[in-house]
Amino acid sequence: SEAAALSRSVGRPMPGLGGAFATITDGLVERSVEAKLMLLAALAGEHLFLLGLPGTGKSLVARRLSKVCAGSFFERLLTRFSVPEEIFGPLSLQALEQDELRRKTRGYLPEADVAFIDEIFKANSSILNTLLMILNDRFFDNGELRTRVPLWCVVAASNELPDTDELDALYDRFLLRRCVRRISAEA
């Protein structure tokens, strides 16, 4: 049926938001708002940014989105030394032999349905512009070919807000934002 096909569609939460919510929050304390925001982001086709100190469970909660969404999942921790190959895939040696600059994108962000990018503001300028196009327009320029990215939702996390104007455009791509606090003493 059409409803069954819709429920299996790539990148969308599995049937039953209650079940998806339970899967994301299983065993976690004080992370229900973050789980609800992730589900909202996935349903709306938007991106979620989580800000918080180390050890607040940002990565754990974000990884759980892959358990409730169909499709391919991509995850990467960025550092200031990260290179485009880590995010967008290695250059194709066969294409280089033909004087073409093309990447092998299978298993990387350009072919992902759902993604988690940790420490996103550590992205350097060689990654930034391509990342902006993927997040905003859902396109990836692979050599001379512009391809549609099947990306449904990105959850990004960081221990800090961007400290340069250069990263403001990246921050703006995240419509949903949440400051993740440490677990309270009462919990």
Residue pairs with C-beta under 8 A, 6 or more apart in sequence:
6 12
7 14
7 15
8 70
9 70
10 70
10 71
10 113
10 150
10 152
11 42
11 69
11 70
11 71
11 113
11 114
11 150
11 151
11 152
11 153
12 42
12 43
12 69
12 70
12 152
13 20
13 39
13 42
13 43
13 68
13 69
14 20
14 68
14 69
14 70
17 39
19 68
20 39
20 68
21 32
21 35
21 36
21 39
23 64
23 67
23 68
24 31
24 35
24 38
24 39
24 61
24 64
24 65
24 67
24 68
25 31
25 32
25 35
26 64
28 35
28 57
28 60
28 61
29 183
29 187
30 181
30 183
30 184
30 187
31 57
31 61
31 180
33 178
34 50
34 57
34 58
34 61
34 178
34 180
35 61
35 64
37 48
37 176
37 178
38 48
38 61
38 62
38 64
38 65
38 153
38 155
39 68
40 46
40 48
40 176
41 47
41 48
41 153
41 155
41 175
41 176
42 65
42 69
42 114
42 152
42 153
45 152
45 153
46 153
46 175
46 176
47 135
47 153
47 154
47 155
47 156
47 173
47 174
47 175
47 176
48 153
48 154
48 155
48 156
48 174
48 176
48 177
48 178
49 120
49 155
49 156
49 157
49 158
49 171
49 174
49 176
49 177
49 178
50 58
50 61
50 62
50 155
50 156
50 157
50 158
50 177
50 178
50 180
51 157
51 158
51 159
51 160
51 161
51 177
51 178
51 179
51 180
52 58
52 157
52 159
52 179
52 180
52 181
52 182
53 159
53 182
54 159
55 182
56 180
56 181
56 182
56 183
57 180
58 118
58 157
58 180
59 116
59 118
59 157
61 180
62 116
62 118
62 155
62 157
63 75
63 116
65 73
65 114
65 116
65 153
65 155
66 73
66 75
66 114
66 116
69 113
69 114
69 152
69 153
70 113
71 112
71 113
71 114
71 150
71 152
72 107
72 111
72 112
72 113
72 114
73 112
73 113
73 114
73 115
73 116
74 107
74 108
74 109
74 111
74 112
74 114
74 115
74 116
75 115
75 116
75 117
75 118
76 82
76 86
76 87
76 109
76 115
76 116
76 117
76 118
77 118
77 119
78 86
78 87
78 117
78 118
78 119
78 120
78 122
78 123
78 127
79 119
79 122
80 122
80 124
82 122
82 123
82 124
82 127
83 126
83 127
84 126
84 127
84 130
85 91
85 103
87 108
87 109
87 117
87 127
87 130
87 131
88 103
88 105
88 108
88 109
88 110
88 127
88 130
88 140
89 103
89 104
89 105
89 106
89 107
89 108
89 110
90 103
90 104
91 101
91 102
91 103
91 104
92 100
92 102
92 103
92 104
95 101
95 102
95 143
100 143
100 144
101 143
102 142
102 143
102 145
103 110
103 142
103 143
105 111
105 140
105 142
109 115
109 131
109 134
109 140
109 149
109 151
110 134
110 140
110 142
110 147
110 149
111 149
111 150
112 149
112 150
112 151
113 150
113 151
113 152
114 151
114 152
114 153
114 154
114 155
115 151
115 153
115 154
115 155
116 154
116 155
116 156
116 157
117 154
117 155
117 156
117 157
118 156
118 157
118 158
119 157
119 158
119 159
120 156
120 157
120 158
120 170
121 158
121 160
121 161
121 162
121 163
121 167
121 170
121 171
122 158
123 131
123 167
123 170
125 166
128 166
128 167
128 170
130 140
130 141
131 170
132 169
132 170
132 173
133 139
133 140
133 141
134 140
134 149
134 151
135 151
135 154
135 170
135 173
136 173
138 148
138 149
138 150
138 151
139 146
139 147
139 148
139 149
140 146
140 147
140 149
156 174
161 171
162 168
162 170
162 171
